[in-house]
Amino acid sequence: MDVVEVWNGHHACVLQAALRKTNEAFAERLGLAPRTVAAWHTNPDVVLRRETQQLLDEVYETASATVRKRFALMLTSNQPAVGPGNSSVQPLRVAIAVVVREDQVLLVCRRDDGASGITWQFPAGVIKPGVHPESAAVRETLNETGVRCAVIRNLGARLHPVTAVECEYFLCEFLAGEATNSDIVENIDVMWAPKTSVTRFIPASNIFAPILAALEDPHDAADHQ
């Protein structure tokens, strides 16, 4: 196989497997977020956006002959890119920061490939081995939005109902910084939204119930301002 006319999630995952890279390593090679790669595994039929198509073309074209041959064999044999015995794909854990400032909450708009069907989200970051989830939440918020925050408390964990990624949630208080889109590759926009209007941007069915409870409680953040 000399060329992929249109990359979809399955093609991308097979290339990842041919390169023998983890979600995180493959995402780093492409300059994307690990959650984007994880979404391709969840929805292999999704057609990727033009910029991602170009990135995958480049990775494929610069791969070694061995990798390209392995890629072609895996595609033609319909060999799955993931599976219980495939150690190249590691479980993905994400820390999510629910940052409040008075009556507002911080949101980011993802530049998605359409796999997850999600646009507006709370800031989130991959929990790397050896890193505390709280640190990942605070770090990613700063990297994505320029906002410094501190964890108030853990809101719990769950498998996300759309992406099936393991998520751990933290209620955080705003410390300093101007909310700006500091990650233009992954995000389209950043904003402070009224806490009472968050379900206008994120479907209530996708929001972890403890988050809604915390946003409705006027004392949760006020005691830490």
N, C-alpha and C positions, 0 to 999 in steps of 0.2 A: 504493500500500500504506500503510494508515493505522496498522497496529499489527503487531508480531510477537508471536504468542501465546506461543511458547516459543523462547527464544534457544538456538541451538546454535553450535558452533564456526564453521560456514560463515556463518551470519547475522552473527556478530560480525566475521569477517574481511571480509565485504562492507561492513559499516558502516565498518570501518577504511579500506578502499580508497576508499569514498565521501568520507570525510573527508580523504583523501590524507595519512594519517599513517604514520610509521614504526612498527615494533613498539614501540620505546621511548616515542615520543610518545603513542601510543594507550594504552599501559600507564599512563603518567603521568596521562593524562586520566581514566582509570578508577580510579586509585589502586591498581593491581596491579603485579606484577612482570613485566618483559618476557618472562621464560621462560613465564609463563602464556599470554600472547598467542601466543608461538611454538608452544606446544602445541596451540592451536586450529587453526593451519595444518597441523599434523601429523595431527590427528584432527578433521576438520570436522563429523563426525556426533555428537560428544559433546554431551549436554545439560548446560548450565551450571547451577551451583548457584544457589539463590534470590537470594542477595545480589548475585551477578554479574548475574543477570537484571534486577534493579532498577537497577543502575548503567547497564546498556546501555539500558534504557527511558529513563532520564534523559538520557543523551547523545543518543539519537535524538530525543526530544521537544524538546530545546533546540537541535537542529541547525537550520541555515538551510533555507529552502524548496528551495534549489538542491541542498544535500546530500541532503535527503530524497528529492527527485526522482531524483537520481543513484543513490541506494541502491535505490529501487524498480525502476529500469530495469536495474540490474546483476543484481538478483534474478530478475526476470522473463525476462531474456535469458540467464540461466545463465552470465553472464560470470564467469570465475574471478577470485577476489580476489587471487591471486598468480600470478606467471609471470615468465619471463625478461625480459620487457620492462617490467615494473612496477617502477618505481624507488621506489615508496612503501614497499616492504618491504626492509629491509636485512638482510644476514647477521647472525646473532646469535652472539656469542662470549661464553663464560662462564668465569670463573676460579673454581676450586673449591679450598677450603681443607680439608686433612685435618689437623686440629689435635690433637696428642697431648699428654697430661699423664700422665706415668708410664705406667701400664698401661691408660689410658683414651683414648677418641677422642670428639670433640665431634660430636653429631648434632642436626639440626633436623627437625621433622615438618611437612611442607608442608600448607597448607590448599588442596588441589588440587581442580580440577573433574572429576577422573577421567580426563582426557585422557591423561596419561602413565602412569597406573597406579603412580605412585611416591608414597610417603608419607615415610618416613624418608630423609634425605639428609645429605650433608656441606654445610656452609655454602657458598653460591655467590653470585656477583655478576656482573652484566653488565660486560664490558670496554668502556668508552666510548672513543671516538676520542681518541687522545693520552694515554691512561692506561695505565701499565704493568700487565700482568696481575697481577704480585705485589701491587701496591698495591690492585687491585680485590679480590683475595682477602682481604687483611688488613682493608680497609675494610668489606666486607660482613659478615665475621665479627663485627666490633665492632658494626655496626649491628643485626645480627640477634640476637646473643646476649649482648652486653655483655662479651665475652671479647677481651682484647688478645693478639695473637699475632705471631710473626715467622716469615718464611719460612726454612726450612732448606735446601730444594732443590726444583727442578722435577722432577716425576714424569713429565712428558710430556703429550701431547695426543691427542685422538681425537674422532670423531663419536660422540655418546652413542647406544648401541644402541636406546634407547627413544624419546628425544625428537628424535634426529638433529641436535641442537645441537652446535656445535663447542665442546669443553671443554678447558681447560688446567688441570692439576692441580698443587697445591703441597703438599708436606709442611711443616707448620708446628709450631712449639713454642709451648706456652702460656706467657704472660708474667704476666698478672694478670686479675682480674675474676671476678665470680660469674656463672655461666651462667644467664641468664634469657631468657624469650621477649620480646625487645624489638620484635618486629614482629608484632603480633597480627592484622594484616590478612592477612598471607601465611602465618604459621606457627601451628601449634596448640601445639607444645611444643618444648623444648630439653632435652638431657640429655647427660651424660657416660656413654658405654657402654663396657664392657670391650672392649679390642681383640680379644680372642679370641671375642667374641660378636657382632661387627658383622654377620655374615651372618644373624643372627636378625632383624635389622631391615631390611637391604638384601639382596636376592637376590645370591648370589655371581656369577651370570651378568651382573649389571648393574654390578659393581664392576670398575674398571680394574685389570688384573693388577698393575701396579707398586704400587698402593695396598695390596693384600693382602700383597705382598712386604715393603713398608715396615712394615706393622703387625706382621708376624711377626718382624722384625729387632729384637732388644732393644737394639742399639747405635744405631739411627737417631736416636732422640730423647734417649737417655740421655747422649750426648756433648755435648748442647746444654743440659742442665738446669743 
